[in-house]
């Protein structure tokens, strides 16, 4: 059986489960208004960051020296250990994250049944479903 990705309240209840084994998370930088994307895979009970890309540079978005420019994106493979979870803050100052699983891309809150598009109070976490 393939692993699933869970969207949950930080440290709490699962709000949605998506089929694995990979997903892409993207958002717009709050200051630079530039898109950032990360491609993740499920590896056992952890999330592994496979690739990061940013569509420009600026405050807090400097690509590392090994990044390469591909189709207008700075692309690189981050050196990050597999993570137990990814914590995503909810903010009224920025648009919702976009999460793509398989061929389906939606605002993060669009994956949650009954979500109205508004931010869920407090941060959400992405983790491998038990």
N, C-alpha and C positions, 0 to 999 in steps of 0.2 A: 504494500500500500504506500502511496506517495505521501510525503509530508505536506502539511497545510500551513499557511500563514494565518495567524490570529491577529485581529485588531482588538485591543482591549483598553479598558480604563487603566491608567497607570497603577500597577500592582493589584489589579482587580478583575472584574468580570469581563469575559470575552463578549464583544459586541458583534463580531463577524468572523467567519473562517473562509479563507480563499484557497483554492487548490494551488499546490506548489508546482514545480520546485524552484521557480525564480519569479522575480518581480522587479519593476522599476519604480523608483520614487523620484518625483521632480517637484520643484517649487521655484518661485521667483524671489530673488534676493530682495530683502525689504528696502535697502538703500539704493543699490545699483540698478534694480529693476531688470536684472539679467537672469536667464534661466539656468538652473543647476539640475543635473540628473545623476542619479546613482543606480547602478544595476546590482542587484543582490541575488544570491542563491541560498537555498536552504541546504545546510551541510550537517547532517545528524540533528542535534538539538540546538544548533547555532545558526546565525545569519552571517554569511560571508559577503563582504563588499567586493564585487568582481571588477567594477569599473566606475570611474567618476568622470563627469564631463561638465564643463561650464562654457557658456556662450559669450565669454568676455572676461575681463579682469577688473579689479577694483577693490574696494574696502572689504577685507576679509575673504577675498576670492582669488588669491594669487595661486595659479597652478604651480605644481612643483617643477623643478628643473627637467625632469624626465617626461613631462607632458608633451604631446605632439599635437599639432594643429591639423584637424581632419574635418573638412566641410564646414569650417567656421566655428568648430568646437575645439577647446583644449581638452584632450582626452588622456587619461592615465590610469594605471592600476595602483590604487592606494595600498600602502603597507599598514594594514590594520588587522589585528587578530580577529577571528570570528567572534561575533557579539551574541550575548544572551538575548538582547532586546535592542530596539531602536526607540528612543523616546522622542515624540514630536509635540512641541508646544502648540497650544491653540492661541491665536492672537487675532484681535479685531483689526490689527494694522496691516495684515498681509492676507493674500488669498489662500485658500485651502491648498494643501499638498495635492498632487495628482499621483494616484497609484495605478499602475498597469500590471495586471496579472493575466497571462496568456495574451489574447488579442483584445482584452477589455480594459479600457482606460477610463477612470472616473475620478472626480474629486474624492479625496480620502473619506469624507463623511458620506459620500454617495454609496459607499460599500456597506454602510450601517443601516440595517432595516429600520424604517421609521424616521431616519434623519431628515431634517428639513433643509439642510445645506448650511445651517448655522453651526458655529463651533460648539463641540461638546465641552462643558465646563472642565477645565483642567487639561493636562496633557494626556495624550494617547500613547500607547506603546504597540509596536509590532514585535511579535515573537513567534517562534515555532509552536504550533498547537500541540498540546500533550497527546 
